[in-house]
Amino acid sequence: MWSYTQIVSKQAKGWPGHNSCSLGPQQCKRRVHNVTLLPTDVRNHRQKHSKRNNCGLSEEDQLWNQLQSLADNGSDVTVIKDANDKMSVLFLQTAEMKSSWQRYPQTLFLDSTYKVNNRNMPLFVFMTCDGENAGIVVAYALVIDEKSSTVSHIIDIFKSNNDCSSLSSVTIDKDFSELRAVKEKLPHAEIILCKFHVLKAFEERTKKRA
């Protein structure tokens, strides 16, 4: 399934070998054949290398082509824009992810992470677990924010693409936006708070009051 409204840029792949430098980007300097390379040199090389390998296509066009290729091969790709014509949601579920959910539809883990893209957009990960208790990713959603309405939106997309009638529990962290959204959109499922996040929040609150 393919739904397109707006494209978000994707960070260009790195210059070969740049990850081996352990310093921060402002501190990193390299000497190659007695020539000092600064971070700006590395960035310029990456941009030039990316354009050459992609026939001069912009990052937006590169992403469009990748998403189109995924959709053509059975992936569910949904891109939604807000009132300002900017991307608010990019939902992706490959055919393999969908198949994993069909095999293990009883448990859902929902969590977000940061700083995984050059737009600093939160990335939500939908996961389940197999018979050996190993986690399996069943969908990704790149979103503009973590408001309850946004989380509700990506849950709606997930529900429209997948059968959730066998879902018995949803594990989330202590975020109240996620809690409200799950209660509203998946009322039949038991909500479980992640032990790690709960203990972490308790520890932080305790230190503040000490």
N, C-alpha and C positions, 0 to 999 in steps of 0.2 A: 504494500500500500504506500502511496506517495502523496503527501500534501505539502505544497510549497508556498511560502509567502515572503520570506526574507532570509537572507544568508548572513551568517556571522563569520568573521575571518578566522582563519586557522593559522597558528604559528608555523612559520617555515621550519623545515628540518635543519638541524644544526650542521655547522661546518665540521668536517671529519676530524675527530680527535679532540674537539673542544671540551668534551665532558671530562677529560682526564685532568683538567685543571681544578684543584680543590679550593682555590681562592674565590672570593666573590667577584661579580662582574666588573666592579669598579677597581679591583685590585689586580685582576688577572692580566699578566703580561707574558708573552711568549717570545722566544728568540729562535728564528728559523733562518739559517744561513746568515747569521750575524745581523738580522733585521728584527727590530722590536715590533711585535704586533700588539696593538691596544684593543680594548673591547670594541671600539668603533670599527676597526679594521675587520674584526671577526664578523660583526653584524653586516657590514657592507658585502663581505664575501658570501655570507649566507644568502642575502637577498639576490645577489647576482647569480649564485649557483642555483637558487630556486627558480628564478625566471628562465634560466637557460634550460633546465630540465623539464620545465612545464610550458615550453613554447611561448614564454612571455605572458602567460595567463596571470591574472590577479589572484590573490589568495581567495577571494570570494568565488571566482570562477572555478578554481581548483576544488574548493569545497563542494560547489554545486555538482561538479562532475563526479566526485566521490559519492555524494549522497544519491545522485541519480543511478550510479552503478550499483549501489547497495539495494536501492528500490527495485531495480530491474532484476536483481537476483533473489527476490523474495523477502527483503527486509521491510519492516514497517518504519517509515520515516515521516515525521510530522514536524513542520516548522510553522510557528505561529508568531504573528507580529502584534504589537500593542497599538494604542491609538496614535502614537507618534511615528508609526511606520518602522519601528525598530523591533528586532527579534526579541521575543519574551520567552519562547520555549522551543527547544530542539529535542524531540523525542526520537530515540532510535532503539529498535529491537530487530535483531537479525533473525533469520529463519532458525538458526541453531538455538538462539535464546528462547524463541517461542516454543520450540520442541522441548527444551529443558523444563519450561513451565508446565507444559502439558503432561510431562512425566511426574513432576513434583509440585502440584498446585496447592498443597496444604498449608505451607508456611511462607510468609513473605517478610523479608528484612528490608527496611527503607532507611537510607542514611544519605547525608550530603557531605561533600568535601569541597575545599577551596583551593585557589591558586593552581589550577590544572590547565588554565588557558590564558591567553593574553588579554582577555576581556574581564578577567576576574569574576566570571559568572559561576555561581554555585553549581556543582554537578551532583545530581541525585542518582543513586545506584539502587536498582531493584534487584534483590537476590532471593534465592531459595536455597535449600540444602538437599543433598541426595541421601540415599539410604545409609551412607557411611558418615553422615554429618559434615560433609564437605560443602562449602559454599559455592553456589553457581550463580553468576550474573545472568539475569533474565531481561534486563532493560536498562537503558541510560536516559537521563533527561537533563539537559543543560538549560538552566532557567535564569531569569533576570533577577529574582530575589527569592526569599524563603517565606513569603507571606502565606497565610493559610489559604488564600484564594488561589495562589500559584500552585501550591502543593495539591490542592483539590483538583486543579486542572490536569496535572500530569497523572493523577490517579484515575481520573475520568478517561484519559487517553489509554492508559494501561487496561482499564476495564473494557473499553470498546474493542480492544484488540485481542483480549484473552478471556477465557472462561474462569471466573473467580468464585463459582458456586461451591467449590470444594475447599476454599480457603478457610482455615480455622483460626489462625493467629497471625498478627502483624507485630513485628519487633521494631521499635523506634528508639531514638535517644530521648532525652528529657525535654526536647523542644515542644513548646505548647502549640506552635503553628501546625506541626505535623500531627500532634495529638488531636486537635480539632478537626483537621482534614480527614484523618482516618476514621474518626468517630462518625463523621457525616457521610463519607463515601463508602465505607466498608463496615456498616453497623453490625453485621452478623459475625464479625471476626473478633476474637479476644485480642486486646492490646497488651503487649508485654514491653516494659521499659528495659532498655539495655543496662545490664548490671554495671558495666564499665563506666558508662556515662553518668549513671546515678551516683556511684561512689565518687567519681571525679567531681561532680557538682557539689556533693556533700562536703568533700575535703576543701574545696575552694571557699565555700560559705563559712566553714568552721574557721579557716585561717583568717578570713576577714573580720570575724567577730572576736578572735582571740586577742 
